[in-house]
Amino acid sequence: MNPALTQFGAHMSKLTGVRAIMKDIIETLRAGAGQQFINLSAGNPLILPEVEQLWRDCTAQLLASPDYGEVVCRYGSSQGYAPLVEAVVEDFNRRFGLSLSERNILVTPGSQSLYFYAANAFGGYTTSGELKQIVLPLSPDYTGYGGVTLVPEALIAYKPTLDIDAAAHKFKYRPDFSKLSITEKTGCVIFSRPCNPTGNVLTDDEVKKIAALAAPYDVPVFIDSAYGPPFPALNFTQMTPIFGNNIMHCMSLSKAGLPGERIGIAIGDEQVIEVLESFQTNACLHASRYGQAIAARAITSGGLADISTSVIRPFYQNKFTVLESTLNEAMPKDLPWFLHRGEGAIFAWLWLPDLPITDWEFYQELKRVGVIVVPGSTFFPGLEEEWKHKQECVRISLTGSDEEIATGMQRLAKVVQQLYQVSAVSA
């Protein structure tokens, strides 16, 4: 059967960004014919015993409670399971000195759905036919933003400035405020902090400046805090969640051990929350109530915040240290390579200036030595202009074992050295 697709159907049926790469990775692993791959591509968090036990304990409590039937066997509010909403309000008011009410909270089926609601409620064509842009103030950023809008021409991203420490082979992306434009034509702003794929954490001042640029136009700023504090707290540098009238603080419990339950949480202006809740009512009614019920217990007890800082954060921070120290030892000092500062998330981001081949070809070369990473060019949604930098980067997952990460980086270093040597000889 080959039914005709609408414009929206054609757009949404395409694989975008990393999802297209993952299809190739799955086929590579299946066709490996016994070859052992070090797979450093995954965004799936590892199952940490202490984290799994927390969710087992919360599940046991739910099973033993009189609430079980009400949670699992009945529909609920589109806004979210009331005890979870109350737990978030109480936790954030106490932790950050806020004065939130239940009307400031929305629970969604994962944060990806939240950005889909936001991108299409505030970005795209208005009732009068005006195009409202979805602005990504710093690129690269989360590849999933490339698939959230039903109006592709609404998405626009801005090149960053590069803060380079040549001696240490490190660099950091920063918003280029000389180029960033937020105007009456802007519908909403979205960015991740800490950032997938780079691990970048925008400073408090940078976040406040972006919000201030958007405020005169009543533009909501959606801050994707899927890796931020207080849970999963995958920030390796000090950072403070920023709140404000036009800021929507958006969390996910996926990296806190619940990716299968799809729990996203938005905190912000009640009028914006109301729009997003109505969108959700029409799209899917509500998020999983089982996941919400165990999350409410984990947050209320303080267990989720504690395990985030005592287990989840140090686990991945150590993985980054292994990767960074291995690259420092294995990569030739005279070659141009730069590792983005590891400020958070579960990835490392490697930039190879003047790479003799494209990032996609480099990905293929690494597969030949049994290492799988993700080409960096998939992480520049909305950035249409030509920029060679987009084909010079790769994302490396921190979800391998210490040995796999070390071995993978040693193999990567050899491939890099060979590529630059061949290029020098050819020149």
Helices and strands as residue ranges (DSSP letters): H 7-12, H 18-30, E 38-39, H 49-64, H 68-72, H 82-96, G 102-104, E 105-108, H 111-122, E 124-125, E 131-136, G 143-147, G 152-154, E 155-157, E 161-165, E 170-174, E 186-192, H 204-214, G 215-217, E 221-224, E 247-252, G 259-261, E 264-267, H 270-283, H 289-300, H 303-307, I 308-312, H 313-330, E 338-340, E 347-351, H 359-368, E 371-372, E 374-375, G 376-379, G 388-391, E 393-397, H 402-426
